[in-house]
Amino acid sequence: MEAKLKIIEFYGAPSPNVVKIHLLLRELREVPYSYHEINIRRGEQYSPDFLMINPNGKLPAVVDHDVEGEPISVFESGNILYYLANKYDKLIPNIKTDPKSHTEVLNWVFWQMSNLGPVLGELIHVCCLVKDRQYIASKDQFTIADIATYPWARYVSILPDISVEEFPHLYRWLALVKSRPSVAEWEEFEEEQKKNNNNTNNNNNNQHHQQQQQQQSSSQNKSHTEAEERKSLIHAQRSVPIPISNNLPTPNNNLSPPISNQT
Ligand SMILES: N[C@@H](CCC(=O)N[C@@H](CS)C(=O)NCC(=O)O)C(=O)O
């Protein structure tokens, strides 16, 4: 590896966890750093040089040369965020002057690291799993492992970075599961449910509208004071029914099954 300046060496690859550090370093502005792309498809993350920096062989990682003594290696995107934000006293309230707010930021960083991040990251893992076999847990058997994974994995089509071209095996598996009669039957059921919910909501809205009109006319009849009318309107707004239809974006239902692309 090249001669080190007193700067941050940042090792990355195209991936959301690496983007965190790109954003952080840009937010920190005055921090000098140099970026090194590691080609994870060629397995460069397992080179002896890189394993000295991150023994887990994962990106992102940074090496801080701007320290007294030995450079400090930092890995795990959350830890890199924390290390650099603390070092430059930015983007996290100071632990000494405001420990409560400092901890609140960490609450959410840890939440992201242990929940949202791994969940989406695992989709890529699913892609690798089904590269050499038809199904999640078996070469040729559909199992409850596929059933457990499919309802979440199907949302992959709304993520711009996980395209059919980049992850053909994942899309092939999704299409394979989607082609099962049980999935078609459930999709039909879900459509029906959505229609029923929409009808119920429309009816509720109509009823609510009628009630509101009745309230308004009776309040006029009873010549309510201005303050009372305002109160009843606020109450009416609060009781507008919340639609209970599926709030999640609809996944792309036109997944082409490139079954011939399995290897
Ligand atoms: N929890 C780690 C995840 C790191 C990770 O899985 N990085 C991926 C790219 S997003 C990687 O290096 N993959 C290469 C491999 O697993 O061989 C973090 O947040 O830094």
PDBQT file of the ligand as one rigid body, heavy atoms in Angstrom, charges set to zero:
ROOT
HETATM    1  N1  LIG A 301     -22.092  -4.015   9.629  1.00  0.00    +0.000 N 
HETATM    2  C1  LIG A 301     -21.092  -3.670   8.654  1.00  0.00    +0.000 C 
HETATM    3  C2  LIG A 301     -21.461  -4.281   7.320  1.00  0.00    +0.000 C 
HETATM    4  C3  LIG A 301     -20.288  -4.229   6.374  1.00  0.00    +0.000 C 
HETATM    5  C4  LIG A 301     -20.585  -4.989   5.105  1.00  0.00    +0.000 C 
HETATM    6  O1  LIG A 301     -21.276  -6.022   5.102  1.00  0.00    +0.000 OA
HETATM    7  N2  LIG A 301     -20.014  -4.496   4.023  1.00  0.00    +0.000 N 
HETATM    8  C5  LIG A 301     -20.228  -5.124   2.738  1.00  0.00    +0.000 C 
HETATM    9  C6  LIG A 301     -20.493  -4.060   1.728  1.00  0.00    +0.000 C 
HETATM   10  S1  LIG A 301     -21.965  -3.195   2.273  1.00  0.00    +0.000 SA
HETATM   11  C7  LIG A 301     -18.970  -5.887   2.362  1.00  0.00    +0.000 C 
HETATM   12  O2  LIG A 301     -17.890  -5.448   2.656  1.00  0.00    +0.000 OA
HETATM   13  N3  LIG A 301     -19.137  -7.040   1.717  1.00  0.00    +0.000 N 
HETATM   14  C8  LIG A 301     -18.041  -7.814   1.250  1.00  0.00    +0.000 C 
HETATM   15  C9  LIG A 301     -18.063  -9.212   1.793  1.00  0.00    +0.000 C 
HETATM   16  O3  LIG A 301     -18.912  -9.510   2.655  1.00  0.00    +0.000 OA
HETATM   17  O4  LIG A 301     -17.237 -10.007   1.359  1.00  0.00    +0.000 OA
HETATM   18  C10 LIG A 301     -20.988  -2.151   8.553  1.00  0.00    +0.000 C 
HETATM   19  O5  LIG A 301     -21.987  -1.471   8.801  1.00  0.00    +0.000 OA
HETATM   20  O6  LIG A 301     -19.891  -1.638   8.240  1.00  0.00    +0.000 OA
ENDROOT
TORSDOF 0
